[in-house]
Amino acid sequence: MKLESSVFEANDLIPAKYTCDGEDISPPIAWDEVPIETESIVLIVDDPDAPGRTFVHWVVYDIPATVRQLPEHIATVKTLPNGGVQGKNDFGKFGYGGPCPPSGIHRYFFKLYAIDKKLGLSAGASKNQLLAAIDSHILATAELIGRYKRQS
């Protein structure tokens, strides 16, 4: 699978608009080459450079297999119009929470998973609950890394 964004290239800086220094809205992302057997798509966005532990910024699951993109500014609601379900991020909220590193440049990993089943988890699942649910059901993965440093 391939995963990309129209607003930043792999390993480039995420525009401030999509961070706590800007509008703090989700960036547009798109994917392709999803395996035919895919039943649902999962997206996890996290920051392994956060102090103490990997910080989770966004969890979305049960995205229909026919969907190939998430537009900019996905609402912070439990269920998306396309049928996808949002989990809770480490800010304790549903939906996307943008980069807001306390110091230095951090990396933000957008990880996409093609899954061979619909998970059926309730809204608000954590990254760890999601990873346990998709274990042994992953058909393919894709990754896009963006970076961000707070504006002074």
FIVEX-987652 format. One record per residue: x, y, z of N, C-alpha, C, O, CB in turn; residue in one letter. Coordinates in pm, whole numbers, padded with zeros to 5 digits, always signed. Glycine has a CB too. Layout:
<nupas>
XYZXYZXYZXYZXYZA
...
</nupas>
This chain:
<nupas>
+00084-00119+00000+00000+00000+00000+00088+00124+00000+00203+00121+00043-00096+00001+00122M
+00030+00232-00049+00097+00361-00047+00012+00459+00033-00111+00457+00023+00123+00414-00192K
+00077+00544+00112+00008+00644+00193+00077+00778+00170+00199+00788+00177+00010+00606+00346L
-00003+00882+00142+00055+01014+00118-00039+01124+00162-00157+01100+00190+00090+01030-00030E
+00015+01245+00167-00064+01364+00198-00033+01468+00092+00079+01477+00042-00033+01418+00341S
-00133+01548+00058-00112+01654-00040-00050+01779+00023-00019+01875-00047-00244+01690-00106S
-00032+01778+00157+00020+01898+00224+00162+01882+00280+00224+01980+00322-00073+01936+00335V
+00214+01759+00282+00355+01739+00319+00406+01609+00258+00332+01511+00243+00371+01736+00474F
+00535+01611+00223+00601+01493+00168+00655+01408+00283+00666+01456+00396+00715+01533+00070E
+00689+01284+00254+00749+01196+00353+00873+01260+00414+00960+01310+00343+00784+01060+00290A
+00880+01260+00545+00991+01312+00625+01006+01464+00619+01106+01517+00668+01118+01250+00580N
+00909+01534+00561+00910+01680+00560+00832+01733+00679+00769+01658+00754+00852+01734+00428D
+00838+01865+00695+00765+01928+00804+00616+01933+00776+00573+01963+00664+00818+02069+00827L
+00538+01902+00877+00392+01914+00870+00360+02063+00881+00409+02129+00973+00320+01829+00984I
+00278+02117+00791+00245+02260+00801+00179+02294+00935+00102+02216+00990+00151+02301+00686P
+00212+02413+00987+00163+02456+01119+00011+02452+01130-00043+02432+01239+00212+02596+01150A
-00060+02470+01019-00207+02466+01018-00260+02340+01086-00366+02343+01149-00259+02474+00874K
-00187+02229+01074-00233+02098+01124-00177+02066+01262-00177+01950+01304-00194+01987+01026Y
-00130+02170+01334-00067+02151+01465-00132+02243+01568-00223+02320+01536+00085+02177+01457T
-00083+02233+01692-00134+02320+01798-00095+02466+01777-00151+02554+01841-00083+02272+01933C
+00000+02492+01687+00037+02630+01656-00054+02692+01551-00047+02812+01525+00181+02635+01608D
-00140+02610+01491-00231+02656+01387-00375+02623+01421-00421+02647+01533-00194+02595+01253G
-00447+02567+01323-00589+02534+01342-00609+02401+01413-00720+02369+01455-00660+02532+01209E
-00501+02320+01425-00508+02189+01491-00612+02099+01427-00688+02031+01496-00539+02207+01641D
-00616+02099+01293-00708+02012+01219-00629+01901+01151-00509+01915+01128-00789+02094+01115I
-00696+01793+01121-00629+01680+01057-00592+01714+00913-00668+01779+00842-00718+01555+01061S
-00473+01668+00870-00433+01691+00731-00504+01592+00639-00547+01485+00683-00280+01678+00716P
-00515+01627+00511-00571+01531+00416-00470+01418+00392-00350+01443+00378-00607+01600+00282P
-00518+01295+00388-00432+01182+00356-00505+01093+00256-00628+01087+00253-00393+01102+00484I
-00427+01024+00176-00484+00934+00075-00398+00809+00065-00278+00813+00094-00495+01005-00064A
-00461+00698+00024-00387+00573+00011-00433+00498-00113-00539+00526-00170-00406+00487+00137W
-00351+00402-00152-00377+00327-00274-00318+00186-00260-00247+00156-00164-00318+00400-00397D
-00349+00103-00357-00297-00034-00363-00338-00117-00242-00257-00189-00184-00146-00032-00373E
-00466-00106-00205-00522-00183-00094-00550-00326-00142-00608-00344-00248-00653-00116-00039V
-00509-00427-00066-00535-00566-00106-00686-00593-00127-00770-00538-00056-00479-00663-00001P
-00716-00677-00224-00856-00708-00259-00932-00766-00141-01052-00739-00126-00861-00806-00377I
-00866-00844-00057-00933-00912+00056-00964-00819+00174-01023-00862+00272-00847-01026+00106E
-00924-00692+00164-00941-00598+00275-01089-00578+00309-01172-00557+00221-00876-00464+00241T
-01119-00586+00438-01255-00561+00487-01266-00424+00554-01374-00363+00554-01297-00671+00587E
-01155-00374+00611-01156-00242+00674-01014-00187+00682-00915-00259+00670-01220-00248+00815S
-01008-00056+00703-00881+00016+00712-00869+00076+00852-00968+00120+00912-00872+00128+00602I
-00747+00076+00903-00716+00134+01034-00606+00238+01015-00512+00216+00939-00673+00022+01137V
-00618+00351+01085-00514+00453+01084-00475+00485+01227-00561+00510+01313-00562+00580+01010L
-00345+00486+01253-00292+00527+01383-00185+00632+01358-00096+00612+01275-00235+00405+01464I
-00193+00745+01428-00091+00849+01418-00031+00866+01557-00103+00895+01654-00151+00985+01363V
+00101+00849+01567+00164+00866+01697+00303+00929+01685+00359+00941+01577+00174+00732+01769D
+00355+00969+01800+00483+01040+01812+00574+00960+01904+00558+00964+02026+00462+01186+01867D
+00670+00885+01846+00760+00806+01932+00866+00891+02002+00939+00841+02088+00828+00699+01849P
+00876+01018+01965+00976+01106+02025+00926+01181+02148+01000+01259+02208+01025+01204+01923D
+00800+01159+02185+00743+01227+02301+00818+01182+02428+00866+01069+02436+00590+01196+02314A
+00827+01272+02527+00898+01235+02650+00827+01121+02723+00706+01126+02745+00909+01357+02742P
+00901+01020+02761+00847+00912+02844+00783+00797+02770+00801+00682+02810+00748+00968+02936G
+00708+00824+02662+00638+00717+02592+00592+00767+02456+00595+00887+02429+00518+00664+02675R
+00550+00675+02373+00492+00712+02243+00356+00776+02267+00271+00717+02335+00480+00588+02147T
+00335+00895+02213+00212+00971+02234+00121+00951+02113+00163+00972+01999+00242+01122+02256F
-00003+00911+02139-00100+00882+02032-00180+01007+01998-00242+01069+02085-00195+00766+02074V
-00179+01043+01868-00247+01164+01822-00380+01137+01751-00466+01224+01746-00158+01240+01730H
-00397+01015+01696-00519+00988+01621-00535+00838+01604-00439+00768+01573-00517+01059+01483W
-00657+00789+01623-00689+00649+01604-00823+00644+01529-00924+00695+01578-00695+00571+01741V
-00823+00582+01411-00946+00565+01332-00951+00420+01285-00849+00367+01239-00952+00665+01210V
-01066+00356+01294-01077+00216+01254-01213+00189+01191-01303+00272+01193-01055+00123+01375Y
-01223+00068+01134-01343+00029+01059-01376+00127+00947-01493+00146+00912-01462+00018+01154D
-01272+00191+00890-01291+00269+00769-01324+00168+00658-01250+00071+00641-01161+00357+00734I
-01432+00188+00584-01467+00091+00479-01353+00069+00380-01279+00162+00347-01592+00138+00404P
-01339-00055+00334-01229-00091+00245-01233-00015+00113-01130-00004+00045-01234-00239+00217A
-01348+00039+00076-01361+00113-00050-01312+00257-00039-01290+00322-00141-01505+00112-00097T
-01296+00307+00082-01251+00445+00103-01101+00454+00074-01024+00366+00113-01282+00493+00250V
-01059+00560+00005-00917+00576-00030-00856+00706+00021-00742+00737-00012-00902+00570-00179R
-00931+00781+00102-00874+00906+00155-00957+00957+00271-01075+00925+00286-00866+01013+00044Q
-00892+01037+00353-00960+01114+00458-00932+01259+00426-00815+01300+00420-00910+01074+00604L
-01036+01340+00406-01013+01479+00372-00961+01559+00491-00962+01511+00605-01142+01542+00320P
-00917+01678+00463-00873+01769+00568-00987+01796+00666-01104+01798+00628-00822+01902+00508E
-00951+01815+00792-01043+01859+00897-01155+01758+00926-01273+01790+00920-01105+01992+00858H
-01114+01636+00956-01209+01533+01000-01265+01578+01136-01189+01612+01226-01142+01390+01009I
-01395+01576+01148-01460+01620+01273-01419+01529+01389-01391+01410+01369-01614+01621+01256A
-01417+01586+01509-01382+01507+01628-01509+01445+01686-01553+01478+01796-01310+01597+01735T
-01565+01354+01607-01687+01282+01644-01656+01133+01654-01553+01087+01606-01801+01308+01540V
-01745+01059+01718-01722+00916+01736-01728+00839+01604-01642+00755+01577-01823+00858+01834K
-01828+00868+01522-01845+00796+01395-01838+00893+01279-01903+00998+01279-01980+00720+01393T
-01759+00859+01180-01741+00944+01062-01852+00920+00960-01914+00814+00960-01604+00918+00998L
-01878+01018+00873-01980+01000+00769-01954+00878+00680-02048+00817+00629-01987+01124+00683P
-01825+00841+00661-01793+00725+00577-01808+00592+00652-01786+00486+00593-01651+00737+00524N
-01846+00597+00781-01865+00476+00859-01748+00442+00950-01761+00356+01037-01890+00361+00768G
-01635+00508+00931-01520+00486+01019-01551+00527+01162-01641+00608+01187-01399+00561+00968G
-01477+00471+01256-01498+00497+01398-01368+00555+01455-01259+00508+01422-01541+00367+01474V
-01380+00655+01541-01261+00715+01600-01241+00669+01744-01336+00656+01822-01270+00868+01595Q
-01116+00645+01774-01078+00610+01910-01039+00736+01985-01054+00848+01936-00964+00508+01911G
-00989+00714+02105-00942+00828+02186-00792+00842+02168-00718+00744+02164-00979+00809+02337K
-00749+00967+02158-00606+00995+02150-00552+01018+02292-00627+01013+02389-00578+01119+02059N
-00424+01043+02303-00364+01062+02436-00391+01200+02495-00346+01230+02606-00216+01038+02429D
-00464+01285+02421-00515+01410+02478-00647+01380+02552-00704+01468+02617-00537+01518+02366F
-00695+01252+02541-00820+01212+02605-00943+01249+02525-01054+01254+02579-00829+01273+02741G
-00925+01275+02394-01037+01319+02309-01054+01227+02189-00962+01155+02151-01015+01463+02262K
-01173+01232+02131-01198+01161+02006-01133+01237+01892-01125+01360+01895-01351+01143+01981F
-01086+01164+01792-01036+01227+01671-00891+01271+01679-00813+01221+01760-01120+01344+01639G
-00859+01365+01592-00722+01409+01571-00681+01516+01671-00757+01608+01700-00705+01462+01431Y
-00560+01501+01724-00495+01604+01804-00360+01628+01741-00277+01538+01735-00483+01561+01956G
-00336+01748+01695-00217+01778+01616-00087+01778+01694-00086+01781+01817-00233+01908+01551G
+00024+01775+01619+00156+01782+01680+00170+01907+01768+00123+02015+01733+00265+01782+01573P
+00235+01888+01882+00257+01998+01977+00376+01961+02065+00364+01955+02187+00129+02027+02063C
+00493+01935+02002+00606+01885+02081+00657+01987+02181+00664+02106+02149+00720+01844+01989P
+00692+01944+02303+00739+02037+02406+00873+02099+02372+00903+02211+02415+00748+01966+02537P
+00957+02027+02294+01087+02082+02255+01141+02003+02136+01112+01884+02122+01188+02079+02375S
+01220+02068+02053+01286+02001+01942+01191+01954+01833+01071+01981+01836+01363+01885+01992G
+01249+01885+01736+01170+01828+01625+01126+01688+01664+01207+01608+01710+01253+01826+01492I
+00998+01660+01644+00945+01526+01667+00898+01467+01535+00866+01539+01441+00827+01529+01770H
+00896+01333+01529+00845+01261+01412+00704+01213+01443+00674+01169+01554+00938+01142+01374R
+00618+01222+01342+00478+01179+01355+00454+01070+01251+00462+01094+01131+00378+01299+01335Y
+00425+00951+01301+00408+00834+01215+00260+00815+01185+00180+00788+01276+00467+00708+01282F
+00222+00828+01059+00088+00797+01011+00096+00653+00962+00160+00626+00860+00038+00899+00897F
+00031+00560+01032+00040+00418+00999-00097+00368+00956-00196+00380+01029+00093+00337+01118K
-00101+00310+00837-00225+00261+00779-00219+00108+00773-00117+00051+00735-00250+00322+00638L
-00328+00044+00809-00335-00102+00809-00457-00147+00729-00567-00096+00748-00341-00157+00954Y
-00436-00242+00638-00547-00309+00570-00578-00434+00653-00490-00515+00680-00512-00346+00418A
-00705-00448+00692-00746-00554+00785-00843-00649+00714-00923-00607+00631-00812-00493+00914I
-00835-00778+00748-00920-00877+00681-01057-00895+00746-01128-00990+00715-00849-01009+00680D
-01095-00802+00835-01228-00808+00896-01268-00669+00943-01184-00580+00954-01230-00909+01015K
-01396-00652+00970-01442-00530+01035-01428-00556+01184-01467-00662+01233-01593-00492+00994K
-01372-00460+01257-01340-00485+01398-01460-00478+01490-01472-00557+01583-01237-00387+01445L
-01550-00385+01464-01670-00374+01546-01645-00325+01688-01729-00346+01776-01737-00505+01553G
-01532-00260+01711-01504-00204+01844-01589-00079+01866-01622-00008+01771-01353-00170+01859L
-01625-00054+01989-01698+00068+02022-01610+00189+01999-01487+00178+01999-01747+00065+02169S
-01672+00304+01978-01596+00428+01964-01516+00452+02091-01559+00418+02201-01690+00549+01935A
-01398+00511+02074-01316+00544+02190-01209+00442+02224-01144+00454+02328-01402+00561+02307G
-01190+00341+02139-01087+00241+02167-00949+00308+02169-00926+00408+02100-01091+00126+02060A
-00860+00253+02246-00723+00305+02253-00637+00239+02146-00677+00139+02086-00662+00281+02394S
-00520+00295+02123-00426+00235+02029-00394+00091+02069-00390+00003+01984-00297+00318+02021K
-00371+00067+02197-00337-00068+02242-00452-00167+02222-00429-00281+02183-00297-00066+02389N
-00575-00123+02247-00691-00210+02221-00700-00242+02072-00731-00355+02033-00822-00143+02270Q
-00674-00142+01992-00680-00159+01847-00572-00255+01798-00599-00344+01718-00667-00023+01778L
-00451-00236+01846-00342-00324+01804-00370-00469+01843-00337-00561+01768-00209-00278+01865L
-00429-00489+01959-00465-00626+02001-00572-00683+01909-00568-00801+01875-00515-00626+02148A
-00669-00599+01869-00779-00646+01784-00733-00679+01641-00789-00769+01578-00888-00540+01779A
-00632-00608+01591-00588-00633+01453-00477-00737+01444-00440-00780+01335-00542-00504+01390I
-00424-00777+01558-00318-00877+01559-00364-01000+01481-00473-01052+01506-00279-00915+01705D
-00283-01046+01389-00308-01162+01302-00417-01135+01196-00462-01229+01130-00349-01281+01386S
-00460-01010+01180-00559-00976+01078-00506-00872+00978-00583-00823+00895-00686-00924+01143H
-00377-00838+00986-00319-00735+00899-00279-00795+00765-00200-00889+00759-00197-00669+00967I
-00335-00739+00658-00303-00783+00522-00188-00703+00462-00105-00756+00389-00426-00773+00433L
-00184-00574+00494-00080-00486+00440-00071-00361+00527-00166-00327+00598-00110-00448+00291A
+00043-00292+00520+00061-00169+00595+00126-00064+00506+00189-00096+00405+00145-00194+00722T
+00110+00061+00543+00179+00172+00477+00208+00275+00585+00140+00280+00687+00093+00233+00360A
+00310+00356+00561+00351+00452+00662+00393+00583+00596+00456+00583+00490+00466+00395+00749E
+00358+00691+00660+00401+00825+00617+00450+00896+00742+00378+00905+00842+00283+00905+00546L
+00572+00948+00737+00627+01018+00852+00637+01166+00820+00694+01206+00718+00767+00960+00891I
+00581+01247+00909+00596+01392+00902+00670+01438+01026+00673+01368+01127+00458+01464+00889G
+00729+01555+01020+00803+01607+01134+00748+01743+01171+00688+01812+01088+00955+01615+01103R
+00769+01782+01298+00724+01915+01338+00807+01966+01455+00846+01891+01544+00576+01912+01376Y
+00834+02096+01452+00899+02168+01561+00814+02290+01591+00771+02360+01499+01047+02209+01525K
+00789+02316+01718+00706+02431+01759+00760+02561+01702+00881+02581+01693+00699+02441+01911R
+00669+02648+01666+00708+02780+01615+00735+02871+01733+00663+02869+01833+00597+02840+01522Q
+00840+02950+01721+00876+03035+01835+00810+03172+01827+00830+03255+01915+01026+03051+01843S
</nupas>
